[in-house]
Amino acid sequence: MPPAAPGTALVTGATAGIGHAFAVHLARRGHDLVLVARDGERLARVADELSSQHGVGVETLVADLVDPDQLATVATRLADTERPVDLLVNNAGFGLKKRFLDNPVEDEVAMLDVLVRAVLVLSHAALGAMTERGRGGIINVSSVAAFLPRGTYAAAKAWVNSFSEWAANEYRDRGVTVTSLCPGFTKTEFHERMDVRRGDGFMWLDVDFLVAKALSDHDKGRVYSVPGAQYKTIAAITRVVPSRVLQTFQSVGRK
């Protein structure tokens, strides 16, 4: 399947890390952009850079996806049939360094809201408009952690995988491609924001490689994108290694 003709792409969490890389790659492809993030000043700066460097239209939405009203504003934009969004990248997210009982429950609920509720609400809005038009795409940024017993973050990402696989099969015949992207450790701000040391070895992926592979897999209609041979191997191993054994490694990447 050849790459889709450039249209409008909406990216959440677009000012940093994987989301910013998606915005850059999509702008290079000629997509107009709708960028969503909490930091309005940084969002405006990124929008100006992409517009001037790539000659694409860039719209911004300042929104904290934990807030139901602000989430609804983004959903309304996705459902707008007068200004169709051709590709939704559900990227916004964060992790918590501590284990479940060491976190305030409010922090756990906020993480669940961003990783699960926002993906559900925005996918619902996008799928409604896309199936009506008979074309469109969604990339849900999940994690290799989804294949591992690593607490509530992994559980949320397992939901993203399950939902994405179902949606991919449910709406393929109506012209919509849904891909679940499962990154491993990636060289972005994500771990720094968790106050976790970022590595630079074999297990750490370059963000541009990650996003290029994700877009290539999505273009090919693949349900899952697991960039990096090391992470494909890990995903395969999790199918045969008992969960209780895998759980002994749950602290990896949290120091």
N, C-alpha and C positions, 0 to 999 in steps of 0.2 A: 504494500500500500504506500503510495507516494505521500510526502508531507502535505498536510492540508494547506490550502491557500491562506495567506495571512488574513486574519480577521482581528477581533478584539479579544484580548485575554485579561482576565481578572486574577490577580495574585494577592493572597493574604500574607501578612508578615513580610512585606516586600522591601523593607529598608535594610535588611541585614541577612547574612548567611545564605541558606539555600534559596529563600524567597527572592532576595536581591539578585542572585545568580540567574534564577528563572526569568526575572524581569529583563536583565541584560540580554540573555540568549533570545528571548522572544522579541525584544526590540530589534536585535540584529536580523531576525527573520522577517521583519517588517510588520509585526503585529502592533496595532494600537493597544494601549494598556489602560487598565483600571487598577491602580495600586492602593492597597489597604494596609494601614498600620496605625499604631497608637500615637506615635511621635509625629505631630503635624509638621514641625520644622524640618526634621530629617526627611520626611516624606516629600515635602516640597523641593528639597535639594536634590533628591534622587530623581524626581519627576523632571526637573529642569535639565539635569545631566543627560538623561535618556532621550528626551525630546530634542535637545540640541545636537547630540552626537549621532542619532540615528534617524532623525526626521520623522518620528512617529508621533501620533497624538497620545497624550498622557493625561488621564483624569485621576484625581486623588480622592480617597475617602478616609477621613480620620475616624477610626473606630476601634474601640476595645471590645473584642468579641466575647468577653465575659459578660458584658452588659447586654441584656436582651433587646433593649431598644436600639442600641447601636448595631447589634447583629442584624436586627430586622431591616435597618437601613441598607446594609450590604445585600441582604436577600432581595429587597425591593429592586435594587439595581440589576441584579442577576435576572429577575423575572421581567424586566422591561423589554417588551417585544419591539418597541420602536428603536431601541439601541441595543441590538443583540450582542451577547457575550458568547463567543465561539469556543473559548477554552477557560475553564475554571481550574486554578491551582490552589487547592486547600493546603496551604503550607504553614500557617501560623501555629505556633506551639511553644511550649517550654517544658522543662523537666524540673524535678525536685531532687536535691542531693541526698536528703535524709531518707530513712526508711519510713514506712507508713505511719507507725505510731509516734514517730518523732516529729512529724509535721502537724501543724494545726489543721483541723479538718477543713477549715475555710480555704486553705491553700490547695488541699486535695480536690475540693469541689471546683475551684477555679480552674485547675488543670484539666479536670474532666470536662468542664464547660467548653474550653478551647479545643481540646483534642477530639471530643466526641460530639457534643451538642452543636457546636459551630459547623462541623463537617456535615452533620445530618441536615441542619437547617439550610445551609448554603447549597448543598447538593440537591435538596428537594426543590429549591427555587430554580436552580440551573437546569435540572432535568425536566421540569415542567415546560420551560421555554424551549429547550433544545429538542425535546421529542415532538413538540408542536411544529417546529421548523423542519424536523427530520435530519438534523445534523448537530454535531457538537462534541465536546470532549471534556473530561474531568481527570485531573491528576491529583490523587490524594496522597500527601506525603505521610507515609507510615514510618516504620523502622524495622530493622532486623530484630530489635528487641521484641517485636510482636511474636516471634517464634520461640521466645525464651520466657521462663518464669521469673520476671524481674519487677514484681510489684504492680502498682496501679498504672504507671506509665506504660509498661508492656501490655497490661490488660486493655488499656484504651487503644493502643495501636493494634492489638489483635482484633478489636471491634472494627477498626478502620479497614483492616484486611478483609475480614468477613463481609462487611458491608460492600466494599469495593468489588469483590469477586461476584457477589450476588448481583449488584447493579450492572456490572459489565455484561453478565449473561442475560439479565432481564431486559436491558435496553439496547443491546447491540443491533437487534433487528429494526429498531426505530432510529438508527443512525447515530447513536451516541457511543463513543469509546471511553471506557473508564479504566484507569490504570492505578494500581497501588504501588507507589515508590517506596522501597524499603532500604534506606541508607544505613550503613554502619557508621563508625566514627568518622566524622568529616571535619575538615579544617575550617571552622566558622567560629562565630561568637557564642554558639549555643552552650558549649561547656563552660566558657568563661562566665556567662550569666548565671550558671549554676554554682559558681565558685569551685569548679573542678578543673584540675590541670589538663591542658590540651596536649596531646602527644604529636609526634611527627614521624612515626615509624611506618612499617609495612601496613599496619591495620588502619592507618588514617588516610582517607580519600581526599583528593583534590575536588573542591566544590564544582569547578567547571567541568571536570570529567563526569562527575555525578549527574549534573543537570543535562549535559549533552547526551549521556546514555539514557536518561529518563525520557527525554523528548524523542530520541530514536526509537525506543521501545514503544512509546505511545503511538508514534507514527505507524508502527507495524501492527498496532492493535493488540499488543500484549496486555494481559491482565495484571501481571506482576513485573516490576523492574527491580532487580537486585544487582546494582552495579558493583563490580569488583569480584574477581575469582575467589578471593578469600571469603567474601560474604555469601557467595553462592554455595560454597562448601559448608559454611556454618549452617545456613538454612537447610541444607540437605541432611546434615548430621542431626539436627534437632528432631528429625522425623524418626530416628532410630534410637537415640539416647534417652533413657528414662528421665522424666521431669525432675525427680529428686536429685539426680546427678547434676543436671543442668543448673539447678538452683544453687549449688555450691559456688557458682561463678557470678552470682548476682551483684557482687560489689565491684566487679571489673568496670573501670571507667568512671568511678565515683570519687576518686581520691583527689 
